[in-house]
Amino acid sequence: MISSRIETAGTLVLEKDRYELSPRLMELREKIHNEEYLNNAIQQIAQVISKKLVEDPEELQFRD
């Protein structure tokens, strides 16, 4: 079941009822609110992209 609520900023947020969410999804929801977790995730993504750029820069070019 999907319910909606209004945030104080006036944005509409759709939110699944907590009882329907898997434990893994609940764990990930908590993690994205952790600044240290997000910083580490961003750092890992940057390292992977940097490595790809060094190994095969053509692979990451935009295509028309």
N, CA, C and O atoms as a GROMACS GRO file, in nm:
protein
  256
    1MET      N    1   0.084  -0.118   0.000
    1MET     CA    2   0.000   0.000   0.000
    1MET      C    3   0.088   0.124   0.000
    1MET      O    4   0.184   0.131   0.077
    2ILE      N    5   0.057   0.219  -0.083
    2ILE     CA    6   0.134   0.342  -0.090
    2ILE      C    7   0.052   0.454  -0.028
    2ILE      O    8  -0.064   0.474  -0.064
    3SER      N    9   0.111   0.527   0.064
    3SER     CA   10   0.044   0.640   0.123
    3SER      C   11   0.124   0.765   0.091
    3SER      O   12   0.242   0.756   0.058
    4SER      N   13   0.062   0.879   0.100
    4SER     CA   14   0.134   1.002   0.073
    4SER      C   15   0.122   1.094   0.194
    4SER      O   16   0.027   1.084   0.272
    5ARG      N   17   0.219   1.183   0.208
    5ARG     CA   18   0.213   1.281   0.314
    5ARG      C   19   0.281   1.408   0.265
    5ARG      O   20   0.361   1.404   0.172
    6ILE      N   21   0.250   1.520   0.328
    6ILE     CA   22   0.308   1.647   0.289
    6ILE      C   23   0.418   1.681   0.388
    6ILE      O   24   0.397   1.680   0.509
    7GLU      N   25   0.537   1.711   0.336
    7GLU     CA   26   0.650   1.754   0.418
    7GLU      C   27   0.636   1.902   0.449
    7GLU      O   28   0.558   1.972   0.384
    8THR      N   29   0.710   1.950   0.549
    8THR     CA   30   0.701   2.090   0.586
    8THR      C   31   0.744   2.182   0.473
    8THR      O   32   0.698   2.296   0.465
    9ALA      N   33   0.832   2.135   0.386
    9ALA     CA   34   0.877   2.217   0.274
    9ALA      C   35   0.771   2.224   0.165
    9ALA      O   36   0.785   2.299   0.069
   10GLY      N   37   0.664   2.145   0.179
   10GLY     CA   38   0.558   2.150   0.081
   10GLY      C   39   0.572   2.048  -0.030
   10GLY      O   40   0.493   2.050  -0.124
   11THR      N   41   0.671   1.959  -0.022
   11THR     CA   42   0.689   1.859  -0.127
   11THR      C   43   0.608   1.735  -0.092
   11THR      O   44   0.596   1.698   0.024
   12LEU      N   45   0.553   1.673  -0.194
   12LEU     CA   46   0.475   1.552  -0.175
   12LEU      C   47   0.569   1.433  -0.173
   12LEU      O   48   0.652   1.418  -0.263
   13VAL      N   49   0.557   1.350  -0.072
   13VAL     CA   50   0.643   1.233  -0.060
   13VAL      C   51   0.556   1.109  -0.063
   13VAL      O   52   0.463   1.096   0.018
   14LEU      N   53   0.585   1.018  -0.154
   14LEU     CA   54   0.516   0.890  -0.156
   14LEU      C   55   0.599   0.792  -0.074
   14LEU      O   56   0.720   0.782  -0.092
   15GLU      N   57   0.534   0.722   0.015
   15GLU     CA   58   0.608   0.635   0.105
   15GLU      C   59   0.533   0.505   0.123
   15GLU      O   60   0.414   0.505   0.155
   16LYS      N   61   0.602   0.393   0.101
   16LYS     CA   62   0.540   0.263   0.125
   16LYS      C   63   0.527   0.243   0.275
   16LYS      O   64   0.614   0.286   0.351
   17ASP      N   65   0.422   0.180   0.316
   17ASP     CA   66   0.407   0.151   0.459
   17ASP      C   67   0.524   0.065   0.505
   17ASP      O   68   0.566  -0.025   0.432
   18ARG      N   69   0.576   0.091   0.622
   18ARG     CA   70   0.695   0.024   0.673
   18ARG      C   71   0.677  -0.128   0.682
   18ARG      O   72   0.773  -0.202   0.660
   19TYR      N   73   0.560  -0.175   0.714
   19TYR     CA   74   0.541  -0.319   0.733
   19TYR      C   75   0.555  -0.396   0.603
   19TYR      O   76   0.574  -0.518   0.607
   20GLU      N   77   0.548  -0.332   0.489
   20GLU     CA   78   0.560  -0.400   0.360
   20GLU      C   79   0.703  -0.404   0.309
   20GLU      O   80   0.731  -0.473   0.211
   21LEU      N   81   0.795  -0.330   0.371
   21LEU     CA   82   0.931  -0.322   0.321
   21LEU      C   83   1.017  -0.435   0.374
   21LEU      O   84   1.003  -0.478   0.489
   22SER      N   85   1.106  -0.484   0.289
   22SER     CA   86   1.194  -0.592   0.330
   22SER      C   87   1.297  -0.539   0.430
   22SER      O   88   1.325  -0.419   0.431
   23PRO      N   89   1.352  -0.624   0.513
   23PRO     CA   90   1.456  -0.582   0.607
   23PRO      C   91   1.576  -0.520   0.536
   23PRO      O   92   1.637  -0.426   0.586
   24ARG      N   93   1.611  -0.574   0.419
   24ARG     CA   94   1.725  -0.520   0.343
   24ARG      C   95   1.697  -0.377   0.299
   24ARG      O   96   1.784  -0.290   0.308
   25LEU      N   97   1.577  -0.352   0.251
   25LEU     CA   98   1.541  -0.218   0.208
   25LEU      C   99   1.540  -0.121   0.326
   25LEU      O  100   1.584  -0.007   0.312
   26MET      N  101   1.491  -0.165   0.440
   26MET     CA  102   1.493  -0.080   0.560
   26MET      C  103   1.636  -0.048   0.600
   26MET      O  104   1.665   0.065   0.640
   27GLU      N  105   1.725  -0.146   0.591
   27GLU     CA  106   1.866  -0.125   0.624
   27GLU      C  107   1.928  -0.020   0.531
   27GLU      O  108   2.000   0.069   0.576
   28LEU      N  109   1.899  -0.031   0.402
   28LEU     CA  110   1.952   0.065   0.306
   28LEU      C  111   1.895   0.205   0.327
   28LEU      O  112   1.966   0.304   0.311
   29ARG      N  113   1.769   0.214   0.362
   29ARG     CA  114   1.708   0.344   0.392
   29ARG      C  115   1.780   0.412   0.508
   29ARG      O  116   1.805   0.532   0.504
   30GLU      N  117   1.814   0.335   0.609
   30GLU     CA  118   1.886   0.391   0.724
   30GLU      C  119   2.025   0.436   0.683
   30GLU      O  120   2.073   0.541   0.726
   31LYS      N  121   2.092   0.356   0.598
   31LYS     CA  122   2.228   0.388   0.556
   31LYS      C  123   2.236   0.518   0.478
   31LYS      O  124   2.332   0.594   0.495
   32ILE      N  125   2.137   0.546   0.393
   32ILE     CA  126   2.147   0.667   0.311
   32ILE      C  127   2.132   0.794   0.393
   32ILE      O  128   2.158   0.904   0.343
   33HIS      N  129   2.091   0.781   0.517
   33HIS     CA  130   2.084   0.897   0.606
   33HIS      C  131   2.210   0.912   0.691
   33HIS      O  132   2.219   1.002   0.774
   34ASN      N  133   2.306   0.823   0.670
   34ASN     CA  134   2.432   0.825   0.744
   34ASN      C  135   2.538   0.894   0.658
   34ASN      O  136   2.577   0.843   0.553
   35GLU      N  137   2.584   1.011   0.702
   35GLU     CA  138   2.678   1.090   0.622
   35GLU      C  139   2.808   1.015   0.595
   35GLU      O  140   2.861   1.023   0.485
   36GLU      N  141   2.859   0.943   0.694
   36GLU     CA  142   2.984   0.868   0.674
   36GLU      C  143   2.966   0.759   0.569
   36GLU      O  144   3.054   0.739   0.485
   37TYR      N  145   2.854   0.689   0.574
   37TYR     CA  146   2.824   0.585   0.475
   37TYR      C  147   2.819   0.645   0.334
   37TYR      O  148   2.878   0.591   0.240
   38LEU      N  149   2.749   0.758   0.320
   38LEU     CA  150   2.739   0.822   0.189
   38LEU      C  151   2.874   0.868   0.139
   38LEU      O  152   2.906   0.850   0.021
   39ASN      N  153   2.955   0.928   0.226
   39ASN     CA  154   3.089   0.973   0.185
   39ASN      C  155   3.174   0.855   0.137
   39ASN      O  156   3.245   0.867   0.037
   40ASN      N  157   3.167   0.744   0.208
   40ASN     CA  158   3.243   0.625   0.167
   40ASN      C  159   3.193   0.571   0.034
   40ASN      O  160   3.273   0.531  -0.051
   41ALA      N  161   3.062   0.568   0.016
   41ALA     CA  162   3.005   0.519  -0.110
   41ALA      C  163   3.047   0.607  -0.227
   41ALA      O  164   3.083   0.557  -0.334
   42ILE      N  165   3.043   0.738  -0.208
   42ILE     CA  166   3.084   0.831  -0.313
   42ILE      C  167   3.232   0.813  -0.345
   42ILE      O  168   3.271   0.815  -0.462
   43GLN      N  169   3.314   0.794  -0.242
   43GLN     CA  170   3.457   0.772  -0.262
   43GLN      C  171   3.482   0.645  -0.344
   43GLN      O  172   3.566   0.644  -0.434
   44GLN      N  173   3.410   0.538  -0.312
   44GLN     CA  174   3.426   0.414  -0.387
   44GLN      C  175   3.385   0.430  -0.532
   44GLN      O  176   3.452   0.379  -0.622
   45ILE      N  177   3.276   0.501  -0.557
   45ILE     CA  178   3.232   0.525  -0.695
   45ILE      C  179   3.337   0.605  -0.770
   45ILE      O  180   3.368   0.574  -0.885
   46ALA      N  181   3.391   0.707  -0.706
   46ALA     CA  182   3.494   0.790  -0.769
   46ALA      C  183   3.618   0.706  -0.802
   46ALA      O  184   3.679   0.725  -0.908
   47GLN      N  185   3.656   0.614  -0.714
   47GLN     CA  186   3.772   0.529  -0.740
   47GLN      C  187   3.748   0.437  -0.859
   47GLN      O  188   3.838   0.419  -0.941
   48VAL      N  189   3.630   0.380  -0.868
   48VAL     CA  190   3.598   0.292  -0.981
   48VAL      C  191   3.601   0.370  -1.112
   48VAL      O  192   3.658   0.323  -1.211
   49ILE      N  193   3.540   0.488  -1.113
   49ILE     CA  194   3.538   0.569  -1.235
   49ILE      C  195   3.679   0.612  -1.273
   49ILE      O  196   3.715   0.608  -1.390
   50SER      N  197   3.759   0.652  -1.174
   50SER     CA  198   3.897   0.693  -1.202
   50SER      C  199   3.977   0.578  -1.261
   50SER      O  200   4.053   0.597  -1.357
   51LYS      N  201   3.959   0.459  -1.205
   51LYS     CA  202   4.031   0.342  -1.256
   51LYS      C  203   3.990   0.313  -1.400
   51LYS      O  204   4.074   0.284  -1.485
   52LYS      N  205   3.858   0.322  -1.428
   52LYS     CA  206   3.809   0.299  -1.564
   52LYS      C  207   3.865   0.402  -1.661
   52LYS      O  208   3.900   0.368  -1.774
   53LEU      N  209   3.874   0.527  -1.617
   53LEU     CA  210   3.927   0.632  -1.703
   53LEU      C  211   4.073   0.606  -1.739
   53LEU      O  212   4.115   0.633  -1.852
   54VAL      N  213   4.148   0.555  -1.644
   54VAL     CA  214   4.290   0.526  -1.669
   54VAL      C  215   4.304   0.404  -1.760
   54VAL      O  216   4.386   0.403  -1.852
   55GLU      N  217   4.225   0.300  -1.735
   55GLU     CA  218   4.234   0.176  -1.811
   55GLU      C  219   4.178   0.190  -1.952
   55GLU      O  220   4.242   0.145  -2.047
   56ASP      N  221   4.061   0.251  -1.967
   56ASP     CA  222   3.995   0.259  -2.097
   56ASP      C  223   3.910   0.386  -2.105
   56ASP      O  224   3.789   0.380  -2.086
   57PRO      N  225   3.973   0.499  -2.131
   57PRO     CA  226   3.898   0.625  -2.133
   57PRO      C  227   3.789   0.630  -2.239
   57PRO      O  228   3.691   0.703  -2.222
   58GLU      N  229   3.804   0.556  -2.348
   58GLU     CA  230   3.703   0.554  -2.454
   58GLU      C  231   3.570   0.496  -2.405
   58GLU      O  232   3.463   0.535  -2.453
   59GLU      N  233   3.577   0.404  -2.310
   59GLU     CA  234   3.457   0.337  -2.261
   59GLU      C  235   3.362   0.433  -2.191
   59GLU      O  236   3.240   0.413  -2.193
   60LEU      N  237   3.415   0.538  -2.130
   60LEU     CA  238   3.330   0.630  -2.052
   60LEU      C  239   3.291   0.756  -2.128
   60LEU      O  240   3.236   0.848  -2.068
   61GLN      N  241   3.318   0.762  -2.257
   61GLN     CA  242   3.280   0.880  -2.335
   61GLN      C  243   3.131   0.879  -2.364
   61GLN      O  244   3.069   0.773  -2.377
   62PHE      N  245   3.073   0.998  -2.374
   62PHE     CA  246   2.933   1.011  -2.411
   62PHE      C  247   2.915   0.970  -2.556
   62PHE      O  248   3.000   0.997  -2.641
   63ARG      N  249   2.805   0.904  -2.583
   63ARG     CA  250   2.776   0.862  -2.719
   63ARG      C  251   2.658   0.943  -2.772
   63ARG      O  252   2.566   0.976  -2.698
   64ASP      N  253   2.663   0.975  -2.898
   64ASP     CA  254   2.552   1.049  -2.961
   64ASP      C  255   2.442   0.957  -3.006
   64ASP      O  256   2.342   1.003  -3.060
   0.00000   0.00000   0.00000
